[in-house]
């Protein structure tokens, strides 16, 4: 086991969750996309928002894909403001 595996197992035990239901690569990929394409502090906030959405019934992979796509289209020149529609 890796330190990440140990941490996820311990955190899941603390929260009463099944570690088998946690897709660490999906969360890490999403955090990377947001940190590199939007802004670094947005990564943990986005991971939290993903968790809230999943807790309300969203499919984890689909929600993460949508957020990664949004991050990929985020205009760098806006300096952290919302894109124009």
Legacy VTK file of the C-alpha trace (Angstrom):
# vtk DataFile Version 3.0
C-alpha trace
ASCII
DATASET POLYDATA
POINTS 85 float
0.000 0.000 0.000
1.062 3.558 -0.622
0.757 6.478 1.774
-2.198 7.660 -0.334
-3.892 4.275 0.044
-3.276 4.360 3.794
-4.631 7.911 4.055
-7.761 7.194 1.994
-8.456 4.042 4.017
-8.060 5.919 7.319
-10.083 8.932 6.161
-12.862 6.672 4.875
-12.947 4.796 8.184
-13.220 8.115 10.029
-16.134 9.202 7.808
-17.873 5.837 7.575
-17.208 5.483 3.848
-16.170 2.516 1.717
-12.654 3.147 0.336
-13.557 0.994 -2.661
-15.975 3.696 -3.770
-13.271 6.377 -3.889
-11.633 6.935 -7.262
-8.413 8.651 -6.250
-7.146 9.038 -9.851
-10.363 10.827 -10.887
-10.081 13.305 -8.011
-6.350 13.877 -8.574
-6.837 14.420 -12.304
-9.590 16.937 -11.645
-7.481 18.773 -9.050
-4.548 18.894 -11.497
-6.742 20.297 -14.275
-8.177 23.035 -12.072
-4.833 23.907 -10.461
-3.065 24.229 -13.814
-5.822 25.707 -15.964
-7.807 27.887 -13.564
-5.974 28.599 -10.296
-4.193 26.509 -7.696
-6.516 27.270 -4.730
-9.449 26.230 -6.893
-8.300 22.595 -6.829
-9.338 21.690 -3.261
-12.505 23.768 -3.522
-13.456 21.977 -6.737
-12.741 18.588 -5.144
-15.087 19.572 -2.320
-17.764 20.660 -4.807
-17.393 17.327 -6.595
-17.947 15.577 -3.257
-21.068 17.612 -2.562
-22.435 16.809 -6.021
-21.690 13.100 -5.601
-23.292 13.158 -2.165
-26.411 14.514 -3.816
-26.454 11.695 -6.351
-24.201 12.792 -9.230
-22.100 10.154 -10.957
-18.504 10.785 -9.770
-16.785 10.151 -13.109
-19.313 12.151 -15.117
-19.251 15.102 -12.720
-15.445 15.126 -12.646
-15.332 14.992 -16.449
-17.684 17.964 -16.709
-15.586 19.976 -14.276
-12.343 19.035 -16.046
-13.875 20.120 -19.332
-14.923 23.426 -17.775
-11.393 23.940 -16.437
-9.987 23.149 -19.878
-12.067 25.878 -21.476
-11.418 28.454 -18.756
-9.832 31.540 -20.360
-6.446 32.250 -18.810
-6.669 35.945 -19.603
-9.640 36.396 -17.253
-7.376 36.100 -14.232
-9.798 34.044 -12.170
-13.091 35.624 -13.203
-15.967 33.734 -14.774
-15.935 33.262 -18.551
-18.327 35.328 -20.650
-21.273 33.451 -22.111
LINES 1 86
85 0 1 2 3 4 5 6 7 8 9 10 11 12 13 14 15 16 17 18 19 20 21 22 23 24 25 26 27 28 29 30 31 32 33 34 35 36 37 38 39 40 41 42 43 44 45 46 47 48 49 50 51 52 53 54 55 56 57 58 59 60 61 62 63 64 65 66 67 68 69 70 71 72 73 74 75 76 77 78 79 80 81 82 83 84
